[in-house]
Amino acid sequence: MLKVNWVFKICLNFTFSIVRRTLTLIVLLFCVSSALAQPVLPQRSNTVRATQPIHFGSFCITGGSGGTVTVGFDGSRTATGNIILLDVPPFAKPAIFEIKLSQSPGVCFNFETPFVLLTGGSGSISLAIGPTDKGPDGSSFALIPNIVSLLRVGGTLTVSGSSPPGIYSGIFAIRFIQQ
C-alpha cells in the first residue's frame, strides 16, 4: 500500500509539473508573439474617382454659323454665336473628380488630350477641356494627405451650324502626377 501512494504521488507531481511547464510555455509564447506583432498600418493608397460628368445643358442653334457653349468649373454657362441656352433640364454642370493621396502633399495634372471629339446625333462636336478650379492644364496644387480633395473641370463645345440635334458623348482623360 505504501508503494501505491508513492507511485500516485510521483504521478501527481509529474502531472502538476507538465501543467506548470505548459502554462509557462503558453505565457512565454504569448509574450513573444505580442512583442513581435506589428501595429496595423493605415492603407496607403492613392485614388482618383470621377464623381460627376461634365454636362453642357440644353441649347439650340438658331443660325447657320454655330458658336460655342462654355461651362465653367463653377457651373456657370455662356454661349457665343448663334446658340441659345435653354433653361430646361438637364442643367449644365462641371466634371468633378475626387482625389485622395496617402503621402504626397501635392499633385500636378495634365489633360491627356486638350481636345476631344464628342459623337452622337449623326455628327460630332469638338470639346476643349478646361480650365479647372485649380488652374489651367499642367497646374499643380497642394493636398492634405488622406483627405479627399475635389477637382472641378469645365470645358467649351464648338458647335457648327450644321450639327444635327441629339445627345453627344465622349471620354476625356486626366493624368495626375504625385509630387
N, CA, C and O of each residue as an XYZ file, in Angstrom:
716
protein
N       0.811     -1.185      0.000
C       0.000      0.000      0.000
C       0.858      1.254      0.000
O       0.472      2.274     -0.571
N       1.961      1.187      0.604
C       2.853      2.332      0.640
C       3.401      2.619     -0.746
O       3.534      3.774     -1.149
N       3.711      1.578     -1.452
C       4.212      1.771     -2.799
C       3.171      2.438     -3.693
O       3.520      3.265     -4.536
N       1.940      2.101     -3.523
C       0.892      2.679     -4.356
C       0.787      4.179     -4.101
O       0.658      4.955     -5.048
N       0.840      4.597     -2.843
C       0.797      6.019     -2.544
C       1.997      6.747     -3.132
O       1.882      7.861     -3.644
N       3.113      6.111     -3.050
C       4.321      6.733     -3.592
C       4.214      6.870     -5.109
O       4.588      7.909     -5.652
N       3.727      5.873     -5.790
C       3.526      5.933     -7.244
C       2.490      7.004     -7.565
O       2.673      7.780     -8.504
N       1.426      7.053     -6.810
C       0.396      8.069     -7.029
C       0.971      9.461     -6.840
O       0.652     10.369     -7.607
N       1.830      9.648     -5.813
C       2.462     10.926     -5.561
C       3.377     11.314     -6.708
O       3.395     12.471     -7.127
N       4.127     10.367     -7.211
C       5.015     10.657     -8.343
C       4.191     11.052     -9.568
O       4.540     12.008    -10.261
N       3.127     10.346     -9.836
C       2.258     10.672    -10.991
C       1.636     12.046    -10.806
O       1.574     12.837    -11.747
N       1.181     12.324     -9.611
C       0.565     13.613     -9.336
C       1.578     14.738     -9.490
O       1.261     15.766    -10.087
N       2.786     14.569     -8.966
C       3.828     15.578     -9.118
C       4.216     15.736    -10.580
O       4.441     16.853    -11.048
N       4.295     14.630    -11.299
C       4.630     14.668    -12.712
C       3.549     15.420    -13.503
O       3.872     16.209    -14.391
N       2.268     15.180    -13.187
C       1.157     15.856    -13.865
C       1.185     17.352    -13.567
O       1.015     18.157    -14.483
N       1.395     17.742    -12.317
C       1.488     19.164    -11.987
C       2.677     19.810    -12.682
O       2.606     20.966    -13.098
N       3.758     19.073    -12.805
C       4.940     19.578    -13.480
C       4.649     19.835    -14.962
O       5.074     20.857    -15.500
N       3.939     18.931    -15.622
C       3.576     19.114    -17.038
C       2.644     20.310    -17.194
O       2.831     21.117    -18.104
N       1.664     20.436    -16.341
C       0.726     21.566    -16.406
C       1.473     22.873    -16.175
O       1.244     23.848    -16.892
N       2.357     22.910    -15.191
C       3.134     24.119    -14.906
C       4.017     24.484    -16.106
O       4.080     25.652    -16.488
N       4.690     23.512    -16.696
C       5.533     23.773    -17.868
C       4.695     24.235    -19.062
O       5.103     25.140    -19.790
N       3.544     23.630    -19.264
C       2.668     24.021    -20.373
C       2.177     25.450    -20.195
O       2.182     26.233    -21.144
N       1.755     25.791    -18.983
C       1.309     27.160    -18.725
C       2.451     28.154    -18.917
O       2.257     29.234    -19.476
N       3.639     27.782    -18.451
C       4.800     28.652    -18.630
C       5.103     28.844    -20.110
O       5.398     29.955    -20.550
N       5.030     27.767    -20.869
C       5.276     27.846    -22.308
C       4.227     28.712    -23.005
O       4.572     29.504    -23.883
N       2.972     28.578    -22.634
C       1.900     29.394    -23.239
C       2.119     30.869    -22.928
O       2.010     31.716    -23.814
N       2.430     31.178    -21.666
C       2.677     32.577    -21.286
C       3.887     33.116    -22.031
O       3.864     34.251    -22.508
N       4.941     32.320    -22.137
C       6.135     32.741    -22.860
C       5.831     32.984    -24.338
O       6.273     33.989    -24.893
N       5.090     32.089    -24.982
C       4.718     32.267    -26.396
C       3.846     33.510    -26.589
O       4.015     34.245    -27.562
N       2.932     33.736    -25.678
C       2.076     34.919    -25.765
C       2.909     36.198    -25.684
O       2.687     37.144    -26.440
N       3.870     36.214    -24.756
C       4.726     37.400    -24.611
C       5.572     37.615    -25.857
O       5.713     38.746    -26.323
N       6.140     36.537    -26.405
C       6.974     36.660    -27.600
C       6.131     37.099    -28.802
O       6.552     37.960    -29.575
N       4.941     36.507    -28.960
C       4.119     36.882    -30.119
C       3.630     38.316    -30.025
O       3.539     38.995    -31.048
N       3.306     38.807    -28.809
C       2.891     40.205    -28.727
C       4.053     41.151    -28.898
O       3.868     42.282    -29.347
N       5.254     40.713    -28.548
C       6.423     41.571    -28.745
C       6.791     41.662    -30.220
O       7.300     42.693    -30.661
N       6.548     40.615    -30.986
C       6.893     40.604    -32.404
C       5.772     41.134    -33.302
O       6.020     41.406    -34.477
N       4.568     41.287    -32.795
C       3.438     41.737    -33.613
C       3.637     43.187    -34.048
O       4.089     44.021    -33.264
N       3.299     43.476    -35.291
C       3.410     44.825    -35.835
C       2.070     45.548    -35.670
O       1.013     44.919    -35.731
N       2.114     46.844    -35.466
C       0.844     47.574    -35.404
C       0.195     47.589    -36.786
O       0.879     47.509    -37.806
N      -1.102     47.692    -36.804
C      -1.817     47.750    -38.069
C      -1.591     49.128    -38.667
O      -1.910     50.145    -38.051
N      -1.042     49.152    -39.863
C      -0.763     50.415    -40.532
C      -1.961     50.833    -41.375
O      -2.673     49.978    -41.903
N      -2.191     52.126    -41.507
C      -3.291     52.567    -42.358
C      -2.986     52.235    -43.811
O      -1.827     52.136    -44.213
N      -4.050     52.065    -44.590
C      -3.884     51.784    -46.001
C      -3.251     52.971    -46.697
O      -3.649     54.115    -46.477
N      -2.275     52.702    -47.526
C      -1.569     53.761    -48.239
C      -1.887     53.641    -49.720
O      -1.093     53.127    -50.507
N      -3.050     54.122    -50.072
C      -3.423     54.036    -51.476
C      -3.804     55.419    -51.981
O      -4.333     56.253    -51.246
N      -3.523     55.630    -53.244
C      -3.909     56.862    -53.907
C      -5.118     56.545    -54.772
O      -5.153     55.530    -55.467
N      -6.108     57.427    -54.721
C      -7.300     57.192    -55.528
C      -7.721     58.472    -56.233
O      -7.608     59.573    -55.693
N      -8.204     58.296    -57.445
C      -8.855     59.362    -58.199
C     -10.146     58.754    -58.718
O     -10.142     57.681    -59.321
N     -11.247     59.449    -58.480
C     -12.543     58.916    -58.864
C     -13.360     60.015    -59.521
O     -13.509     61.103    -58.965
N     -13.889     59.730    -60.708
C     -14.794     60.674    -61.368
C     -16.161     60.528    -60.720
O     -16.762     59.454    -60.762
N     -16.653     61.609    -60.119
C     -17.944     61.525    -59.422
C     -19.069     62.221    -60.176
O     -20.244     61.994    -59.888
N     -18.712     63.071    -61.143
C     -19.754     63.773    -61.915
C     -19.212     64.074    -63.306
O     -18.132     64.651    -63.438
N     -19.954     63.688    -64.349
C     -19.503     64.019    -65.705
C     -19.842     65.472    -66.042
O     -20.752     66.061    -65.459
N     -19.103     66.033    -66.980
C     -19.426     67.393    -67.425
C     -20.701     67.339    -68.271
O     -20.916     66.395    -69.032
N     -21.526     68.347    -68.127
C     -22.779     68.412    -68.894
C     -22.978     69.858    -69.322
O     -22.797     70.779    -68.526
N     -23.346     70.053    -70.567
C     -23.498     71.405    -71.110
C     -24.934     71.903    -71.117
O     -25.195     73.014    -71.577
N     -25.866     71.109    -70.620
C     -27.254     71.521    -70.574
C     -27.879     71.484    -71.961
O     -27.289     70.978    -72.916
N     -29.060     72.020    -72.046
C     -29.789     72.049    -73.322
C     -29.567     73.389    -74.006
O     -29.541     74.434    -73.357
N     -29.408     73.345    -75.332
C     -29.238     74.564    -76.117
C     -29.692     74.279    -77.544
O     -29.871     73.126    -77.938
N     -29.874     75.348    -78.306
C     -30.243     75.168    -79.711
C     -29.468     76.152    -80.580
O     -29.030     77.207    -80.120
N     -29.313     75.780    -81.848
C     -28.601     76.616    -82.828
C     -29.652     77.363    -83.642
O     -30.580     76.754    -84.175
N     -29.506     78.686    -83.736
C     -30.519     79.487    -84.440
C     -30.080     79.938    -85.824
O     -30.901     80.432    -86.597
N     -28.822     79.780    -86.149
C     -28.353     80.222    -87.462
C     -27.379     79.229    -88.048
O     -27.077     78.205    -87.434
N     -26.890     79.527    -89.226
C     -26.009     78.614    -89.926
C     -24.566     78.645    -89.483
O     -23.787     77.791    -89.907
N     -24.170     79.601    -88.638
C     -22.743     79.693    -88.300
C     -22.353     78.982    -87.008
O     -21.162     78.831    -86.735
N     -23.306     78.546    -86.215
C     -22.994     77.835    -84.968
C     -22.414     78.755    -83.906
O     -22.743     79.940    -83.870
N     -21.556     78.226    -83.042
C     -20.959     79.009    -81.969
C     -20.333     78.097    -80.919
O     -19.972     76.955    -81.203
N     -20.214     78.614    -79.720
C     -19.626     77.837    -78.620
C     -20.541     77.855    -77.400
O     -21.324     78.783    -77.194
N     -20.416     76.807    -76.605
C     -21.078     76.735    -75.297
C     -19.974     76.405    -74.295
O     -19.260     75.413    -74.446
N     -19.845     77.247    -73.271
C     -18.811     77.046    -72.263
C     -19.453     76.804    -70.907
O     -20.350     77.535    -70.487
N     -18.979     75.769    -70.232
C     -19.363     75.503    -68.841
C     -18.116     75.718    -68.004
O     -17.093     75.068    -68.221
N     -18.204     76.629    -67.050
C     -17.075     76.906    -66.165
C     -16.959     75.857    -65.076
O     -17.889     75.085    -64.843
N     -15.811     75.830    -64.409
C     -15.612     74.881    -63.308
C     -16.565     75.152    -62.164
O     -16.771     74.290    -61.309
N     -17.153     76.349    -62.136
C     -18.119     76.692    -61.092
C     -19.560     76.392    -61.496
O     -20.482     76.661    -60.726
N     -19.769     75.836    -62.701
C     -21.113     75.502    -63.174
C     -21.763     76.594    -63.996
O     -22.868     76.400    -64.503
N     -21.105     77.749    -64.146
C     -21.668     78.821    -64.970
C     -21.663     78.381    -66.433
O     -20.882     77.516    -66.829
N     -22.543     78.987    -67.230
C     -22.650     78.607    -68.636
C     -22.831     79.850    -69.490
O     -23.634     80.726    -69.171
N     -22.069     79.916    -70.587
C     -22.180     81.032    -71.530
C     -22.186     80.475    -72.946
O     -21.792     79.334    -73.184
N     -22.643     81.309    -73.884
C     -22.673     80.899    -75.290
C     -22.236     82.062    -76.165
O     -22.389     83.228    -75.799
N     -21.684     81.722    -77.338
C     -21.336     82.730    -78.344
C     -21.964     82.306    -79.667
O     -22.392     81.164    -79.837
N     -22.008     83.242    -80.584
C     -22.523     82.929    -81.921
C     -24.029     82.781    -81.934
O     -24.738     83.491    -81.221
N     -24.518     81.856    -82.747
C     -25.956     81.647    -82.937
C     -26.505     80.534    -82.052
O     -27.303     79.713    -82.503
N     -26.080     80.509    -80.807
C     -26.543     79.477    -79.872
C     -27.366     80.128    -78.774
O     -26.965     81.128    -78.179
N     -28.523     79.538    -78.521
C     -29.394     79.991    -77.434
C     -29.373     78.922    -76.345
O     -29.626     77.743    -76.595
N     -29.065     79.367    -75.141
C     -29.053     78.451    -73.995
C     -30.472     78.290    -73.472
O     -31.159     79.281    -73.227
N     -30.914     77.056    -73.300
C     -32.260     76.781    -72.802
C     -32.187     76.501    -71.297
O     -31.279     75.826    -70.811
N     -33.160     77.036    -70.592
C     -33.191     76.868    -69.135
C     -34.131     75.719    -68.764
O     -35.085     75.897    -68.007
N     -33.840     74.548    -69.309
C     -34.624     73.344    -69.022
C     -33.650     72.222    -68.659
O     -32.496     72.227    -69.088
N     -34.124     71.268    -67.872
C     -33.239     70.162    -67.514
C     -32.880     69.333    -68.747
O     -33.669     69.288    -69.691
N     -31.770     68.705    -68.769
C     -30.718     68.678    -67.752
C     -29.908     69.966    -67.770
O     -29.670     70.552    -68.826
N     -29.492     70.395    -66.589
C     -28.764     71.646    -66.450
C     -27.253     71.419    -66.574
O     -26.753     70.306    -66.408
N     -26.556     72.502    -66.869
C     -25.094     72.435    -67.023
C     -24.431     72.183    -65.679
O     -24.891     72.652    -64.638
N     -23.325     71.421    -65.729
C     -22.544     71.166    -64.517
C     -21.133     70.769    -64.927
O     -20.941     70.143    -65.970
N     -20.147     71.129    -64.113
C     -18.762     70.760    -64.423
C     -18.499     69.293    -64.076
O     -19.259     68.671    -63.333
N     -17.423     68.760    -64.622
C     -16.967     67.429    -64.210
C     -16.312     67.572    -62.842
O     -15.660     68.578    -62.563
N     -16.484     66.573    -61.996
C     -15.876     66.608    -60.667
C     -15.117     65.305    -60.438
O     -15.626     64.211    -60.683
N     -13.881     65.459    -59.961
C     -13.032     64.329    -59.623
C     -12.676     64.415    -58.150
O     -12.376     65.495    -57.640
N     -12.709     63.270    -57.461
C     -12.249     63.187    -56.074
C     -10.833     62.629    -56.096
O     -10.567     61.618    -56.746
N      -9.926     63.290    -55.384
C      -8.528     62.885    -55.341
C      -8.143     62.665    -53.884
O      -8.404     63.510    -53.028
N      -7.515     61.515    -53.610
C      -7.037     61.226    -52.263
C      -5.655     60.596    -52.391
O      -5.502     59.528    -52.984
N      -4.662     61.261    -51.835
C      -3.295     60.753    -51.845
C      -2.908     60.365    -50.424
O      -3.321     61.015    -49.464
N      -2.119     59.310    -50.293
C      -1.775     58.835    -48.954
C      -0.606     59.589    -48.335
O      -0.565     59.754    -47.116
N       0.352     60.054    -49.146
C       1.525     60.677    -48.542
C       1.867     62.032    -49.134
O       2.151     62.979    -48.400
N       1.841     62.130    -50.413
C       2.348     63.322    -51.079
C       1.463     64.543    -50.816
O       0.237     64.433    -50.829
N       2.068     65.686    -50.581
C       1.273     66.884    -50.339
C       0.831     67.592    -51.616
O       0.054     68.545    -51.550
N       1.310     67.146    -52.776
C       0.956     67.866    -53.989
C       0.749     66.963    -55.178
O       1.202     65.819    -55.209
N       0.049     67.508    -56.160
C      -0.229     66.772    -57.385
C      -0.249     67.755    -58.556
O      -0.671     68.903    -58.417
N       0.207     67.285    -59.690
C       0.155     68.048    -60.936
C      -0.779     67.281    -61.861
O      -0.776     66.051    -61.853
N      -1.578     67.983    -62.658
C      -2.474     67.285    -63.567
C      -2.257     67.763    -65.000
O      -1.917     68.919    -65.256
N      -2.465     66.829    -65.917
C      -2.379     67.125    -67.348
C      -3.544     66.453    -68.048
O      -3.884     65.307    -67.758
N      -4.151     67.182    -68.976
C      -5.163     66.565    -69.832
C      -4.405     65.752    -70.874
O      -3.503     66.272    -71.532
N      -4.763     64.488    -71.028
C      -4.033     63.661    -71.988
C      -4.166     64.230    -73.390
O      -3.199     64.239    -74.152
N      -5.341     64.699    -73.732
C      -5.531     65.467    -74.963
C      -6.427     66.641    -74.596
O      -7.476     66.438    -73.984
N      -6.045     67.855    -74.951
C      -6.871     69.003    -74.557
C      -8.163     69.125    -75.361
O      -9.063     69.870    -74.972
N      -8.268     68.397    -76.487
C      -9.482     68.423    -77.294
C     -10.000     67.005    -77.472
O      -9.228     66.072    -77.697
N     -11.319     66.852    -77.369
C     -11.965     65.549    -77.509
C     -13.094     65.704    -78.509
O     -13.778     66.727    -78.529
N     -13.287     64.700    -79.330
C     -14.386     64.704    -80.286
C     -15.562     63.949    -79.682
O     -15.475     62.748    -79.423
N     -16.659     64.662    -79.461
C     -17.875     64.038    -78.946
C     -18.703     63.576    -80.137
O     -18.798     64.278    -81.143
N     -19.295     62.406    -80.024
C     -20.091     61.875    -81.135
C     -21.514     61.604    -80.690
O     -21.780     61.381    -79.509
N     -22.417     61.627    -81.644
C     -23.834     61.367    -81.402
C     -24.669     62.196    -82.346
O     -24.152     63.099    -83.005
N     -25.934     61.907    -82.422
C     -26.824     62.697    -83.275
C     -26.382     62.718    -84.731
O     -26.633     63.699    -85.431
N     -25.734     61.666    -85.202
C     -25.235     61.560    -86.582
C     -24.171     62.603    -86.905
O     -24.010     62.983    -88.065
N     -23.460     63.061    -85.912
C     -22.413     64.049    -86.153
C     -21.398     64.050    -85.034
O     -21.338     63.125    -84.223
N     -20.596     65.108    -85.002
C     -19.599     65.245    -83.942
C     -19.433     66.711    -83.571
O     -19.681     67.613    -84.371
N     -19.001     66.920    -82.318
C     -18.772     68.254    -81.774
C     -17.430     68.225    -81.045
O     -17.115     67.238    -80.380
N     -16.646     69.278    -81.158
C     -15.339     69.349    -80.504
C     -15.482     69.932    -79.092
O     -16.172     70.929    -78.879
N     -14.812     69.283    -78.143
C     -14.801     69.735    -76.747
C     -13.375     70.102    -76.362
O     -12.469     69.272    -76.441
N     -13.179     71.351    -75.944
C     -11.897     71.787    -75.378
C     -12.031     71.684    -73.857
O     -12.918     72.303    -73.270
N     -11.168     70.916    -73.229
C     -11.261     70.662    -71.793
C     -10.557     71.768    -71.017
O      -9.476     72.218    -71.396
N     -11.184     72.196    -69.929
C     -10.573     73.168    -69.031
C     -11.223     74.522    -69.159
O     -12.001     74.754    -70.084
N     -10.923     75.400    -68.261
C      -9.991     75.281    -67.146
C     -10.606     74.541    -65.962
O     -11.748     74.086    -66.022
N      -9.830     74.430    -64.888
C     -10.290     73.790    -63.665
C     -10.275     74.812    -62.530
O      -9.778     75.928    -62.680
N     -10.825     74.406    -61.406
C     -10.779     75.301    -60.244
C      -9.379     75.369    -59.636
O      -9.138     76.195    -58.756
N      -8.451     74.519    -60.086
C      -7.075     74.539    -59.597
C      -6.122     75.176    -60.603
O      -4.917     75.235    -60.361
N      -6.653     75.656    -61.735
C      -5.823     76.297    -62.734
C      -5.905     75.605    -64.082
O      -6.672     74.659    -64.262
N      -5.101     76.087    -65.035
C      -5.119     75.502    -66.381
C      -4.359     74.168    -66.429
O      -3.757     73.745    -65.442
N      -4.402     73.531    -67.576
C      -3.691     72.277    -67.818
C      -2.230     72.409    -67.393
O      -1.574     73.392    -67.738
N      -1.715     71.433    -66.652
C      -0.329     71.456    -66.195
C      -0.134     72.093    -64.835
O       0.997     72.179    -64.357
N      -1.199     72.539    -64.202
C      -1.087     73.185    -62.887
C      -0.813     72.169    -61.789
O      -1.103     70.981    -61.926
N      -0.249     72.665    -60.705
C      -0.017     71.867    -59.501
C      -0.826     72.469    -58.362
O      -1.085     73.672    -58.331
N      -1.214     71.620    -57.437
C      -1.898     72.135    -56.253
C      -1.616     71.220    -55.073
O      -1.272     70.050    -55.237
N      -1.769     71.780    -53.884
C      -1.464     71.057    -52.646
C      -2.690     70.302    -52.154
O      -3.830     70.728    -52.337
N      -2.417     69.177    -51.528
C      -3.456     68.350    -50.921
C      -3.070     68.043    -49.485
O      -1.897     68.115    -49.120
N      -4.051     67.705    -48.680
C      -3.794     67.204    -47.334
C      -3.839     65.682    -47.437
O      -4.859     65.129    -47.848
N      -2.742     64.983    -47.070
C      -2.729     63.521    -47.199
C      -3.915     62.861    -46.511
O      -4.314     63.247    -45.412
N      -4.467     61.863    -47.179
C      -5.596     61.045    -46.704
C      -6.906     61.813    -46.549
O      -7.834     61.328    -45.903
N      -6.987     62.998    -47.131
C      -8.227     63.772    -47.150
C      -8.650     63.920    -48.611
O      -7.825     64.227    -49.471
N      -9.931     63.701    -48.887
C     -10.427     63.801    -50.253
C     -10.496     65.269    -50.666
O     -11.071     66.101    -49.964
N      -9.894     65.571    -51.826
C      -9.951     66.911    -52.417
C     -10.703     66.808    -53.739
O     -10.677     65.770    -54.400
N     -11.365     67.883    -54.113
C     -12.131     67.886    -55.356
C     -11.415     68.695    -56.423
O     -10.777     69.707    -56.132
N     -11.529     68.234    -57.665
C     -11.062     68.969    -58.829
C     -12.266     69.134    -59.732
O     -12.844     68.151    -60.197
N     -12.650     70.397    -59.985
C     -13.785     70.704    -60.859
C     -13.242     71.132    -62.217
O     -12.345     71.970    -62.304
N     -13.803     70.540    -63.283
C     -13.301     70.769    -64.636
C     -14.423     71.275    -65.525
O     -15.497     70.678    -65.599
N     -14.154     72.390    -66.200
C     -15.096     72.937    -67.172
C     -14.659     72.600    -68.585
O     -13.731     71.818    -68.790
N     -15.330     73.191    -69.551
C     -14.961     72.944    -70.940
C     -15.761     73.808    -71.890
O     -16.723     74.468    -71.497
N     -15.342     73.794    -73.161
C     -16.017     74.576    -74.197
C     -16.317     73.690    -75.397
O     -15.428     73.034    -75.940
N     -17.586     73.680    -75.803
C     -18.017     72.982    -77.011
C     -17.954     73.939    -78.190
O     -18.354     75.097    -78.076
N     -17.458     73.464    -79.312
C     -17.523     74.239    -80.549
C     -18.526     73.525    -81.453
O     -18.303     72.404    -81.909
N     -19.630     74.213    -81.691
C     -20.748     73.612    -82.423
C     -20.872     74.291    -83.780
O     -20.947     75.517    -83.871
N     -20.893     73.476    -84.835
C     -21.083     74.063    -86.170
C     -22.575     74.293    -86.398
O     -23.423     73.702    -85.730
N     -22.867     75.150    -87.342
C     -24.271     75.438    -87.656
C     -24.993     74.238    -88.248
O     -26.223     74.193    -88.258
N     -24.245     73.280    -88.733
C     -24.876     72.108    -89.356
C     -24.880     70.883    -88.433
O     -25.201     69.782    -88.879
N     -24.534     71.057    -87.184
C     -24.545     69.923    -86.251
C     -25.964     69.439    -86.037
O     -26.831     70.226    -85.658
N     -26.221     68.160    -86.272
C     -27.585     67.649    -86.071
C     -27.945     67.602    -84.591
O     -27.065     67.427    -83.748
N     -29.214     67.752    -84.265
C     -29.632     67.667    -82.866
C     -29.392     66.253    -82.321
O     -29.375     65.281    -83.076
N     -29.211     66.159    -81.025
C     -29.026     64.856    -80.405
C     -28.222     64.947    -79.128
O     -27.871     66.028    -78.657
N     -27.948     63.800    -78.595
C     -27.134     63.689    -77.379
C     -25.742     63.240    -77.812
O     -25.582     62.210    -78.466
N     -24.745     64.027    -77.439
C     -23.359     63.748    -77.804
C     -22.598     63.307    -76.564
O     -22.843     63.799    -75.463
N     -21.679     62.382    -76.752
C     -20.901     61.911    -75.604
C     -19.485     61.577    -76.035
O     -19.198     61.388    -77.218
N     -18.615     61.510    -75.049
C     -17.213     61.177    -75.278
C     -16.508     61.010    -73.951
O     -17.105     61.137    -72.882
N     -15.228     60.724    -74.046
C     -14.430     60.475    -72.841
C     -13.176     61.327    -72.912
O     -12.547     61.440    -73.964
N     -12.816     61.930    -71.773
C     -11.521     62.600    -71.707
C     -10.768     62.059    -70.491
O     -11.364     61.610    -69.513
N      -9.448     62.118    -70.585
C      -8.610     61.560    -69.522
C      -7.729     62.652    -68.925
O      -7.259     63.548    -69.626
N      -7.520     62.557    -67.633
C      -6.632     63.465    -66.916
C      -5.582     62.608    -66.228
O      -5.907     61.620    -65.569
N      -4.336     62.990    -66.384
C      -3.245     62.283    -65.705
C      -2.857     63.091    -64.474
O      -2.601     64.291    -64.565
N      -2.816     62.428    -63.330
C      -2.413     63.056    -62.082
C      -1.030     62.546    -61.707
O      -0.809     61.337    -61.634
N      -0.102     63.464    -61.470
C       1.275     63.124    -61.157
C       1.566     63.578    -59.734
O       1.506     64.766    -59.415
N       1.882     62.604    -58.889
C       2.177     62.907    -57.480
C       3.523     63.613    -57.388
O       4.478     63.212    -58.053
N       3.610     64.655    -56.574
C       4.866     65.415    -56.432
C       5.442     65.232    -55.043
O       6.494     65.791    -54.732
